[in-house]
Amino acid sequence: MRIILSLILITGFNLGYGQSVQEIKDQISTQFTPNSDGVNDLWGPEINQSNYSLKIYTRWGKLIYTSTDVNQRWDGSYMGRPCESGVYIYIVELLINSKQEIIKGTVELFK
């Protein structure tokens, strides 16, 4: 009889299976500076999920960004134009331990 043992090690801040909603929310950055200096220019949760969606809204409820690609980050623009500095609302939908979860929060864009 032959036994094969596999070990998968995930490091860093990639989150996913086995994480609680609160643990994931605690790891999501609350601010970013899309000023093209190469530091903190993009925003998005670093989540290791295949079933994922991200939506970003203005404080007035206008949808300005959506993605289902965990590797794609928001660059602080809407329709090719830079957004104003301010607070934006995000909604992340994902599967955690085979259960659909929704994480809501805010992110502040600084110029």
N, C-alpha and C positions, 0 to 999 in steps of 0.2 A: 504494500500500500504506500502511496506517495502523498505527502501532505505539503500543500503550498501555503505559505503564510505571507500575507501582504501587510505592510505598514505604511500608512499615509500620514505625513506630518505637515500640518499647516502652521505657518509662523506669521508673525507680523500682526496686522490689524484686520486681516481677512476674516469675516464672520460668516456664520451660516449654521450648518447642522449642529444641534446641541446648544445653541445660544438662545437666550431668552430675548424677548422683545426689548426689555429694559437694557440688557447688556449691549445689544446692537445700537439702540438709541444713544446710549452713553458714549459710544465710539464715533458718532457722526459729528463732524465739525460744525460749529455754529457760525462760522464766518470765513470769508475769503476775499482776496484782493486781485481781481482780474485786470491787472495793469501791465501785463506783458513783460514783467521783470523776471519771469521764470520761477518765481516762488509763490506758491499758493494761488495760481492763476485759474485753476479749475476746481469745481466743487462737485462732489457726489459721494455717497456712502461707499466704503470699500467693503463690499459684501460678496461672499463666495456662494452665489446662487445661480441657478439656471432659470428659474421661474421668478422673474423680478420685473417690476415697473416702477419708474420714478416720474412724478409730475411736480412741476413747480408753478406756483401761482403768485400773482401780485397780491398786495394786502387788500385789494378790492375784489379779488377772486377771479381775475383773468388768467387763464392758462397760458403760460409763456414757454414752457419746455416740457417735453415728454421723451422718455427713453425706456427701452426694454433691454438694453445692452449694459451689463454691469461694468464694462470697461470704458464706457463713454461717460464723460463728465461735462457738466454745464460750464460754459465759458463766460457766463454773465451777460449774454446777449439775447435779444429777441428779434427775429427776422433780420439778422445780420447787423443789428445796431446795438451798441452797448446799453445796458439797462442802467437806470439811475442807482446811486447809492441808496441803501435802505434795507428793510426787512422783507423777506420773501418766505412764503409758506411752501413746505414740501410734503408730499405724501408718497411713501414707499409701500408697495404691496409685494409680498414675497411669501414663500412657503417656509415654515419653520417646523421641523418635526412632523411633516405631512399635514400641517394645518395652515390655512391661509391667514396671514397676519397683515395688519396695516399699522405703519409707524408714521406719525405726524409730528411735525416740528417746524422750526423756523431757522433760516440761515440769513446772516447779514452780509450784504455786499458792500465792501468799502472800495472807494477809488483812490 
